[in-house]
C-alpha cells in the first residue's frame, strides 16, 4: 500500500488527501457566501485550481466531481460556470444533486478527485 499524504488539514478534515497518484479534495464551498450560485461556483473552482496545483495536478486530470446544490433550480447557473471553467478540457464523471447545508447561505459544494 502506498503512502497516504494529507494536506491543509485541521482536527476535522484534510482539504486534500493523496494516495497512489490520486488527489482527493474535500467538499469545497465559497468563502463569499453572500453571492449567488454562479459566483459561488466560480470561486470554488478557482480554489480547486489552487489546491490541485499544490499537489501537481490540474483540471485536465479530473476523474470525478460530486456537486451539491441548495436549489436544483440553480442547475443551469452552476453548469454555465462549470463549463466555462472546464474551457474545453475533457470533463470528469460527475453527479449533481440537491442538498440542504448546515449553513443556509451555502448555495453549492463541490468535491473533486483527480489524477496526479
N, C-alpha and C positions, 0 to 999 in steps of 0.2 A: 504494500500500500504506500502510495506517495505521501509526501509531506502535505500537511494542511497548514496554510498560512492565513492569518486573519488580520485585516487592516481596518483602520479608522473605527476602532471598537470602543465600547463602553460596557457598563455592567449588564446592559440589556441585549446588545446585539453587536455584530461586526458588520460594518457597512459593505465590506467585500470579503468573501472567502474564496481562496484559490486552492484548487486541488486537481492534480493530474491534467494540467493545461487548460483548465476551465475556470472562469471567473463567475462567481455567483454574487449578484448585487442584491442587497436588501431592498425592500419596497421603498421607493423614493417619493417624497412629496415636495411641493414647492415651499420655499421659505416665505414668500409673499403670498399669504393665503387670502388676501383681500381682492385678488384678481379673479377673472373668470377661468373657465376650463381651458380655453385655448392658451392663455398666457401661463397658467399653471403648468400645462403640458410642455410648453416651450422651455420654461425654467427647469423642469425636471429633466428634460432631455439634454440641456446644457450641462447640468450636474452629472448626468450619466456619461457624457463625453469626457469630463474631467476624471471621473472615477475609473472609467475603462482605460484611459491613457495612463493612469497612475500604476497600472499593473501590466502595461504593454499590450493592451487590446484597443479596439475601436468598434464603431457601429457596423463596419463591414464584416465583423466576426460574430455578430449576434446569432444565437441559436434559438432562444425562446424569450418571449415577452409575455408577461401577465399584466393586464391593465384593469384597474377597478375604477369605476365612475360613480360618483354620488348620484348623478341623474343620467340615466341612459338616453335621455333626450339630448344630451351633450355629445353623443357619439360622433356626429359629423364634425363638430368643432375640434374635438380631440384628434380625429382622423386627419383633418387638414394639417394640423401642427405635426403630427406623426409622419405623414407622407413628405411634407416639406423637409423635415429633419433627415429622413432616410436619403433624400436627394439622389435617387436612382440606385442606391445600394440594394442588393438583394435582401428582401425582408425575411425576418425570422418567423418561426412558428409563433402563433400568437393567440391569446384568448382575451376577450374583453367582457367583463360582467358588471352589473350594477352592485353597489355595496353601500352599507352605512359605515361611517367612520366615527371614531371616538371624538374627533374634533369636527364640528359641523361645517367649518369653513374650508375643510379639505374637499376639493372637487374631483381630484384624480390622484391615483397612486400607481406607480409603475415599478415592476420588478423584472430584472433582466438577467439572462445567463449568456455568456459569450466565451468563445474560444480565445486562447491567448496565442 
